[in-house]
Amino acid sequence: MRIDLLHYSVPPVVGGVESVLAQHASLMADAGHAVRALAGRGEQFDKRVQLIPVPLVDSRHPEILKIKSSLDQGHIPLEFEGTVRALYEVLNEITAGTEILIAHNVCSLNKNLPLTAALFQLSQERGAPHLILWHHDLAWTTPRYRSELHNGRPWELLRMDWPGTTQVVVSELRRQELVDLMRVTPERIIVVPNGLDLARFLKLEDHSVGLVKELELLRADPLLLLPVRITPRKNIELALRIVADLRGDFPNIKLVVTGPLGPHNPDNIRYFERLLSLRQELGLIGTVHFLAEYISEYLPDRIIADFYRLADALLLPSREEGFGIPLLEAGLAGIPIFCSDIPPLRELAGDHALYFSADSRPEDVADQIGRLLKSSPTYAMRVRVRSQYSWEQVYRERIEPVLQIGSRSN
């Protein structure tokens, strides 16, 4: 499908809408669509997304600023209609063959009303691309814009339900505001929230991103981290039994064991085989992940650090430790520590960890972990963002269905 995205400017111009538009464009390109950006200012931000410069689209174009100055006073200047016509003609030519045109904010703000009027005219033409009005902000509900708005056109276009278009807002608040402005039913307005590029925000390495996707770790609730080599003294079997007990209250729980097999004892191979058998016996395939099954070497520190940024808690049931570096790493990462009560670990963490015996009943430790997580709003918000607001999730569940609506309208 050929899709054009329109805004006053695109990156590297800094702005929330610019950032969202660029993310949308890249996601659409990822999905195989032919995507272009139409803007008055900016540069090509993705080699797959062609930038089409349209100077009069810029809200800071001198001619647009001059017209806006009169419009803000309630006067329609003589240049208005000619500029509308010029914009209509260039947009009509550029979008010939385009199936969907997505206009970000330009039909809800009064920054460039000639552009708004030209888009309205274009949207009503037979054979024009289906227009999706993507509203981040609404001039008519924002006090700082109120003195610049007046009755009649072109100002009324900003609160009018345009026939034959799709209306999208970024939050339930915006939907209710638009419902009140346009006097339409809530079903007329589609809510598509913004998201986060989790890999970029968390500065994840490419290798980490691949593992996160393959193991579906963003769906984890919670994600527990056990960053140890696979050797009997790490007591990994207790961690598996704890996870099995937690799964009753946390059906989407995942545990990641990051280390390879201990290199100095051939018995470690047999220990790993016993762990794999226990995982199967407990029904934890797909829940407990040993990275040793995916990579043979020891992961570098920068990859381990990525898993600390993703994890919700450290689980360390070791029977023996000489020191306990994972506690320091978890402390710096700001995640809760659940560990065995042995002298080196207590020396490191003091009162800042939750301890259990290495011979504890798994259900007792699971209860301890469950109570802390259920009472933590920080944990709840982490899971909410990770599972619902990654851009990939938003695109798959919210944006793609909107595009399908647009494609059926052509």
C-alpha positions in Angstrom: 0.0 0.0 0.0 1.2 3.5 -0.8 1.0 5.8 2.2 1.9 9.5 2.6 2.3 11.1 6.0 1.9 14.9 6.3 3.0 17.4 8.9 4.5 20.9 9.1 8.0 19.4 9.6 9.8 16.2 10.2 13.1 15.3 12.0 15.6 16.5 12.6 13.2 19.3 13.6 12.6 18.5 17.3 9.0 17.9 18.4 6.7 15.2 19.7 4.6 15.0 16.6 7.7 14.9 14.4 9.1 12.0 16.4 5.8 10.1 16.3 5.4 10.6 12.5 8.9 9.3 11.9 8.3 6.3 14.0 5.0 5.6 12.2 6.7 5.9 8.9 9.5 3.5 9.8 7.0 0.9 11.2 4.9 1.1 8.0 8.1 0.6 5.9 8.9 -2.4 8.1 5.5 -3.8 7.3 6.3 -3.5 3.5 4.3 -0.4 2.7 5.6 2.3 0.3 5.9 5.3 2.5 6.6 9.0 1.9 6.8 12.0 4.2 5.4 15.4 3.0 6.6 18.3 5.0 7.7 21.9 4.8 10.9 21.4 6.8 13.2 18.6 7.7 15.4 15.9 6.2 15.1 12.3 5.1 15.0 10.4 8.4 14.8 6.8 7.0 16.3 5.7 3.8 13.2 3.7 3.0 10.9 6.8 3.4 11.1 9.4 0.6 10.9 13.0 1.8 8.7 15.2 -0.5 9.4 18.9 0.4 6.4 21.2 0.2 7.5 24.6 1.4 3.9 26.0 1.9 3.2 23.1 4.3 5.6 24.7 6.8 3.9 26.5 9.6 6.8 29.0 9.7 6.8 29.8 6.0 6.7 33.6 5.7 3.5 33.6 3.6 1.8 31.3 6.0 2.8 33.4 9.0 1.5 36.6 7.3 -1.8 34.9 6.7 -2.0 33.6 10.2 -1.4 37.0 11.7 -4.6 38.2 10.0 -6.6 35.1 10.7 -5.7 35.3 14.4 -7.5 38.7 14.4 -10.6 37.2 12.7 -9.8 38.6 9.3 -9.4 36.5 6.2 -6.7 38.1 4.0 -6.9 38.4 0.3 -4.0 35.9 -0.1 -5.8 33.2 1.7 -7.8 31.7 -1.2 -4.8 31.8 -3.5 -2.6 30.0 -1.0 -5.3 27.4 -0.5 -5.5 26.8 -4.2 -1.7 26.6 -4.6 -1.6 24.0 -1.7 -4.5 22.0 -3.1 -2.9 21.8 -6.6 0.5 20.7 -5.3 -1.0 18.1 -2.9 -3.4 16.8 -5.5 -0.5 16.3 -7.9 1.9 14.7 -5.3 -0.7 12.3 -3.9 -1.9 11.0 -7.2 -1.7 7.2 -6.8 -1.5 7.4 -3.0 -4.0 5.2 -1.2 -3.8 6.7 2.3 -2.9 10.2 3.3 -2.3 10.6 7.1 -2.3 14.3 8.2 -0.8 14.7 11.7 -2.2 17.6 13.7 -2.6 19.9 10.6 -6.4 19.5 10.7 -6.8 20.2 14.4 -4.4 23.2 15.0 -4.6 26.6 13.4 -0.9 26.8 12.6 -1.5 26.6 8.8 -5.2 27.1 8.0 -4.6 27.3 4.2 -3.2 23.8 4.4 -6.2 22.7 6.5 -8.6 24.1 3.9 -6.7 22.6 1.0 -6.8 19.2 2.7 -10.5 19.5 3.2 -11.0 20.3 -0.4 -8.8 17.4 -1.5 -10.6 14.9 0.9 -13.9 15.6 -0.8 -12.6 14.9 -4.3 -13.5 11.7 -6.1 -10.4 9.4 -6.4 -8.4 11.3 -3.7 -6.5 9.2 -1.2 -8.4 8.2 1.9 -7.6 10.9 4.5 -6.8 9.9 8.1 -6.8 12.9 10.4 -4.4 12.1 13.2 -5.0 14.5 16.1 -2.4 15.0 18.9 -3.6 18.4 20.0 -6.9 20.3 19.5 -6.9 24.1 19.2 -10.5 24.5 20.1 -10.0 22.8 23.5 -6.7 24.5 24.4 -7.0 27.9 26.2 -3.9 29.4 24.8 -5.3 29.2 21.2 -8.8 30.4 22.1 -8.2 34.0 21.2 -7.0 33.0 17.7 -10.2 31.1 16.8 -13.3 32.5 15.4 -16.7 31.4 14.1 -17.1 30.3 10.5 -14.5 29.0 8.1 -11.7 28.3 8.0 -11.6 28.0 11.8 -14.7 25.8 11.9 -12.8 23.1 9.9 -10.8 22.4 13.0 -13.9 21.2 14.9 -15.9 19.7 12.0 -16.4 16.0 11.2 -15.1 15.8 7.7 -17.2 13.4 5.6 -15.4 10.3 4.3 -12.4 10.6 6.5 -11.1 8.6 9.5 -10.6 10.4 12.8 -7.8 9.3 15.1 -6.7 10.7 18.5 -3.9 9.7 20.8 -5.8 9.4 24.1 -9.2 8.9 25.6 -9.2 12.5 26.8 -8.7 13.7 23.2 -11.5 11.4 22.1 -13.9 12.9 24.5 -12.9 16.4 23.6 -13.4 15.7 19.9 -16.7 13.9 20.5 -17.9 17.1 22.3 -16.5 19.4 19.6 -17.9 17.5 16.6 -21.1 16.2 18.3 -20.4 12.7 17.2 -20.5 9.3 18.9 -17.3 8.0 20.6 -17.3 5.2 18.0 -16.5 7.7 15.3 -13.2 8.5 16.9 -10.4 5.9 17.0 -7.8 6.0 19.9 -4.3 5.0 19.0 -1.8 5.8 21.7 1.9 6.6 21.2 4.6 4.2 22.1 8.2 3.8 23.0 11.1 2.4 21.0 12.1 0.2 23.9 15.4 -1.0 22.4 16.5 2.6 21.8 15.3 3.9 25.1 17.0 1.1 27.0 20.0 1.3 24.7 19.9 -2.4 24.0 22.6 -4.1 21.9 21.4 -5.7 18.6 22.2 -9.2 20.0 20.0 -8.4 23.0 17.2 -7.2 20.8 17.3 -10.5 18.9 17.1 -12.6 22.0 14.3 -10.4 23.4 12.2 -11.0 20.3 13.0 -14.7 20.0 12.1 -15.4 23.6 9.2 -12.9 23.7 10.5 -11.3 26.8 8.5 -8.1 26.4 5.4 -10.1 27.3 6.9 -11.3 30.5 5.0 -10.5 33.7 7.3 -10.6 35.6 10.8 -11.1 34.1 13.2 -12.6 36.6 16.9 -12.7 36.0 19.4 -15.3 37.1 22.8 -14.2 35.8 24.9 -17.2 36.7 26.9 -20.0 35.2 25.2 -23.4 35.1 26.8 -25.2 37.9 25.2 -27.1 40.9 26.3 -24.6 43.6 24.1 -22.0 42.0 21.0 -24.0 43.0 19.2 -23.3 39.8 16.7 -26.1 40.4 15.2 -24.1 43.3 14.7 -21.1 40.9 12.8 -23.4 38.5 10.5 -24.6 41.3 9.9 -21.1 42.6 8.9 -20.0 39.1 6.5 -23.0 38.8 4.8 -21.9 42.0 4.7 -18.3 41.0 3.0 -19.2 37.7 -0.4 -19.6 39.4 -0.5 -15.9 40.1 1.7 -14.7 37.3 0.8 -16.9 34.2 3.2 -14.8 32.0 6.2 -15.1 34.2 9.6 -15.7 32.6 13.0 -16.6 34.0 16.2 -16.0 32.1 19.4 -17.8 33.1 22.1 -16.0 31.3 25.3 -18.0 31.9 27.0 -20.9 30.0 27.9 -24.2 31.6 30.7 -24.0 34.2 33.9 -24.6 32.3 35.9 -26.7 34.8 33.7 -29.6 35.7 32.3 -32.2 33.3 29.5 -32.9 35.8 28.0 -29.5 34.8 26.8 -31.2 31.6 24.9 -33.7 33.5 23.6 -31.0 35.8 22.3 -29.0 32.8 20.6 -32.1 31.5 18.8 -32.5 34.9 17.7 -28.9 34.8 16.3 -29.4 31.3 14.4 -32.5 32.4 13.1 -30.6 35.5 12.0 -27.7 33.2 10.0 -30.1 31.1 8.6 -31.9 34.2 7.4 -28.6 35.7 5.8 -27.5 32.4 8.2 -24.5 32.1 9.2 -24.8 28.5 8.7 -21.3 27.1 8.8 -19.9 30.6 12.4 -20.6 31.7 15.0 -19.8 29.2 18.6 -20.9 29.4 20.7 -18.7 27.1 23.2 -21.5 26.9 20.7 -23.2 24.5 21.1 -20.3 22.1 24.8 -19.3 22.5 27.8 -21.3 23.7 30.1 -18.5 24.8 29.8 -16.3 27.9 27.8 -13.1 27.2 29.8 -9.9 27.4 29.0 -7.4 30.2 27.1 -5.0 27.9 24.6 -7.8 27.0 24.2 -8.8 30.6 23.6 -5.1 31.4 20.7 -5.1 28.9 19.0 -7.9 30.7 19.3 -6.0 34.0 17.5 -3.0 32.4 14.7 -5.3 31.2 14.3 -7.5 34.3 11.9 -6.9 37.1 13.8 -8.7 39.8 17.0 -10.6 40.5 16.6 -14.2 41.7 19.8 -15.7 43.1 19.3 -18.9 45.1 23.0 -19.9 45.3 24.2 -22.3 48.0 27.7 -20.9 47.7 29.2 -17.6 46.6 32.6 -16.0 47.1 31.4 -12.5 46.5 28.1 -11.9 44.6 28.6 -9.3 41.8 24.9 -9.8 40.6 23.7 -8.0 43.8 25.8 -5.0 43.0 24.6 -5.0 39.4 21.0 -5.3 40.5 21.4 -2.5 43.0 22.7 -0.2 40.3 19.9 -1.3 37.9 17.3 -0.5 40.6 15.6 -3.8 40.7 14.5 -5.9 43.7 16.9 -8.6 45.0 15.7 -12.0 46.1 18.7 -14.1 47.2 19.8 -16.9 49.5 20.8 -16.0 53.0 24.5 -16.8 52.9 27.2 -14.6 54.4 28.8 -13.0 51.3 25.4 -11.9 49.9 24.1 -10.5 53.2 27.4 -8.7 53.6 26.9 -7.0 50.2 23.2 -6.2 50.4 22.6 -5.7 54.1 19.0 -4.8 54.7 18.4 -4.1 51.0 17.6 -7.6 49.8 14.9 -10.1 50.6 16.5 -13.3 51.8 15.5 -17.0 51.9 17.3 -20.2 52.8 18.8 -22.1 49.9 16.8 -25.0 51.3 13.5 -23.1 51.5 10.2 -24.5 50.2 9.7 -23.1 46.8 6.2 -22.0 47.6 7.4 -19.9 50.5 9.9 -18.0 48.4 7.2 -17.6 45.6 4.8 -16.1 48.2 7.5 -13.7 49.3 8.3 -12.6 45.7 4.6 -12.4 44.7 3.7 -10.2 47.7 6.4 -7.7 46.9 5.6 -7.5 43.2 1.8 -7.2 43.7 2.4 -4.2 46.0 4.8 -2.4 43.7 3.4 0.3 41.4 6.8 0.6 39.9 6.8 -3.0 38.8 3.2 -2.8 37.6 4.0 0.3 35.4 7.1 -1.4 34.0 5.1 -4.4 32.9 2.3 -2.1 31.5 4.8 -0.2 29.4 6.7 -3.2 28.2 3.7 -5.2 27.2 1.4 -2.5 25.8 3.4 0.5 24.7 6.3 -0.8 22.6 5.9 0.7 19.1 5.8 -2.8 17.6 2.8 -3.7 19.8 1.0 -0.4 19.1 1.6 -0.8 15.4 0.4 -4.4 15.3 -2.7 -3.9 17.5 -3.7 -0.3 16.7 -2.1 1.3 13.7 -2.4 -1.6 11.2 -6.2 -1.9 11.7 -6.6 1.8 11.0 -4.7 1.4 7.7 -7.0 -1.5 6.8 -10.0 0.8 7.3 -8.4 3.3 5.0 -7.6 0.7 2.4 -11.2 -0.6 2.3 -12.4 3.0 1.7 -10.6 3.2 -1.6 
